[in-house]
Amino acid sequence: MQPDDLREIVAGNPRMRRKRRSLAARLALWVVLAVAITATAVVLSIRSVGNDSSRAVICIVAGALCWLAAATAGTYLWRSSPGRLARRAWQWAPEFQGRARDQVEPAGVRCVMANGTEHFHPWGVLAGARETSGAFHLLDANGGIRVVLPKRGLERPDQLPALREYLNRVVNKQPPAAPASTAVGEPQI
């Protein structure tokens, strides 16, 4: 396992994507509001030179509070970035550091972490498969990534089409294709 694998898992989590979109919208809202109030404060302070400037002071304080809220939203958005979360998980979770083994079995996928922790994901809980340039993502019913199978983990590159076909068949619940050596009409076991 590598940090990029963890980043793909975090980035593929639908809950995290929704949270980041919400944070980005809040950040945009606070920035627009802060710019508008700051511009109003500047206009009021220019007009109120020598006059009562209490409105300008109120706008300056409100603008400062909006900028503070925007900075807070920006910090939360930065803290929830997939790359940062993956780096932190990599640093703090020893089970991610070292060699892991993913084993595709007839009943599901068995993942053995570097520290020996084992997770089994039966085909019944996997609702879809998505292929990227470097991995296969096995998805749950919510669209979140349940398992990442890096392509670099294959012993030989010629195994890639067979794995792709097998994952599409078992995840989509299609019956297995008959072997080429089976004659027509013979019972299959």
C-alpha positions in Angstrom: 0.0 0.0 0.0 1.2 3.5 -0.8 -0.1 7.0 0.3 -1.7 7.5 -3.2 -3.9 4.4 -2.5 -5.1 6.0 0.7 -5.7 9.3 -1.1 -7.9 7.5 -3.7 -9.9 5.9 -0.9 -10.5 9.2 0.8 -11.3 11.1 -2.4 -13.7 8.4 -3.4 -15.7 8.6 -0.2 -19.1 10.2 -1.1 -19.6 11.6 2.4 -16.2 13.3 2.3 -17.0 14.7 -1.2 -20.3 16.2 0.1 -18.5 17.6 3.1 -15.9 19.3 1.0 -18.5 20.7 -1.4 -20.4 22.2 1.6 -17.2 23.7 3.0 -16.2 25.2 -0.3 -19.7 26.8 -0.6 -19.4 28.2 2.9 -16.0 29.6 2.1 -17.3 31.2 -1.0 -20.3 32.7 0.8 -18.1 34.1 3.6 -15.6 35.6 1.2 -18.3 37.3 -0.9 -20.0 38.6 2.3 -16.6 39.8 3.7 -15.7 41.6 0.5 -19.1 43.4 0.3 -19.0 44.5 4.0 -15.3 45.6 3.7 -16.2 47.6 0.6 -19.1 49.2 2.4 -16.8 50.0 5.4 -14.3 51.7 3.1 -17.0 53.8 1.4 -18.5 54.8 4.8 -15.1 55.6 6.3 -14.2 57.9 3.3 -17.6 59.7 3.5 -17.5 60.0 7.3 -14.2 61.8 7.6 -14.8 64.4 10.3 -18.4 63.2 10.8 -20.0 60.5 12.9 -18.2 57.3 11.9 -20.1 54.8 14.0 -21.5 53.0 10.9 -18.0 52.6 9.5 -16.8 51.1 12.7 -19.7 48.7 12.8 -19.0 47.7 9.2 -15.3 47.2 9.9 -16.0 44.9 12.9 -18.6 43.0 10.8 -16.1 42.7 8.0 -13.4 41.4 10.3 -15.8 38.8 11.7 -16.7 37.7 8.1 -13.0 37.4 7.2 -12.5 35.4 10.3 -15.3 33.0 9.4 -13.9 32.7 5.8 -10.4 31.9 7.2 -12.0 29.3 9.5 -13.9 27.7 6.6 -10.8 27.7 4.5 -8.8 26.0 7.3 -11.5 23.3 7.6 -11.5 22.8 3.8 -7.7 22.5 3.8 -7.8 20.0 6.7 -10.3 17.8 4.8 -8.3 17.6 1.6 -7.8 14.0 0.5 -4.1 14.3 0.2 -3.7 15.7 3.7 -6.0 13.1 5.3 -4.1 10.3 3.5 -0.7 11.6 4.7 -2.0 11.8 8.3 -3.5 8.3 8.1 -0.2 7.1 6.7 1.8 8.6 9.5 -0.5 7.6 12.4 -1.7 4.1 11.3 1.1 1.5 11.2 -1.2 -1.0 9.5 -0.9 1.0 6.3 2.9 1.1 6.3 4.5 -1.9 4.7 3.4 -4.6 2.3 -0.3 -5.5 2.2 -1.8 -8.4 0.3 -5.1 -8.3 -1.6 -6.4 -11.6 -2.6 -9.4 -12.0 -5.0 -11.3 -15.1 -4.0 -14.5 -16.8 -5.3 -16.4 -15.5 -2.2 -14.9 -12.0 -2.2 -11.8 -10.0 -1.6 -9.5 -10.6 1.4 -7.2 -7.8 2.4 -4.3 -8.5 4.7 -2.7 -5.3 6.1 1.0 -5.0 6.8 0.5 -5.6 10.6 -1.5 -8.8 9.9 -5.0 -7.3 10.2 -7.3 -9.0 7.9 -10.5 -7.7 6.2 -12.9 -9.7 4.1 -15.3 -8.1 1.7 -17.8 -10.5 0.2 -19.1 -9.9 -3.3 -22.6 -9.2 -2.0 -21.5 -6.0 -0.3 -19.7 -4.7 -3.4 -22.1 -2.9 -5.8 -19.7 -1.7 -8.6 -16.2 -1.6 -9.9 -14.4 1.4 -11.4 -11.1 1.2 -13.2 -8.5 4.0 -13.0 -5.1 4.2 -14.7 -3.4 2.6 -11.6 -6.1 0.6 -9.8 -9.5 -1.0 -9.6 -11.9 0.5 -7.1 -14.5 -1.8 -5.7 -17.5 0.3 -4.6 -20.2 -0.2 -2.0 -23.9 0.6 -2.5 -23.3 4.3 -1.6 -20.6 4.7 -4.2 -17.8 4.8 -1.7 -14.6 2.9 -2.3 -14.6 -0.2 -0.2 -11.4 -1.8 -1.7 -8.6 -0.5 -3.9 -6.8 -3.2 -5.9 -3.6 -1.6 -7.3 -2.7 -2.8 -10.8 1.0 -2.9 -9.8 0.1 -5.8 -7.4 -0.4 -8.2 -10.3 2.5 -10.7 -10.9 2.3 -10.2 -14.7 0.8 -7.4 -16.8 -1.0 -10.0 -19.0 -3.2 -10.8 -16.0 -4.9 -7.4 -16.2 -7.6 -8.3 -18.8 -8.6 -11.4 -16.9 -8.9 -9.6 -13.6 -10.9 -6.8 -15.3 -13.3 -9.4 -16.8 -13.6 -11.3 -13.5 -14.3 -8.2 -11.4 -17.0 -7.0 -13.9 -18.6 -10.5 -13.8 -18.7 -11.0 -10.1 -19.6 -7.4 -9.1 -22.3 -7.2 -11.7 -23.6 -10.7 -10.6 -23.2 -12.2 -14.1 -22.8 -16.0 -14.3 -19.3 -17.2 -15.1 -18.4 -17.8 -18.7 -18.1 -21.5 -19.7 -14.5 -22.6 -20.2 -13.4 -23.0 -23.8 -12.8 -26.7 -23.4 -16.4 -27.5 -22.3 -18.3 -29.0 -25.2 -21.8 -27.8 -26.0 -24.4 -29.9 -24.2 -22.1 -31.2 -21.5 -23.3 -30.5 -17.9 -21.2 -28.0 -16.1 -20.2 -28.5 -12.5 
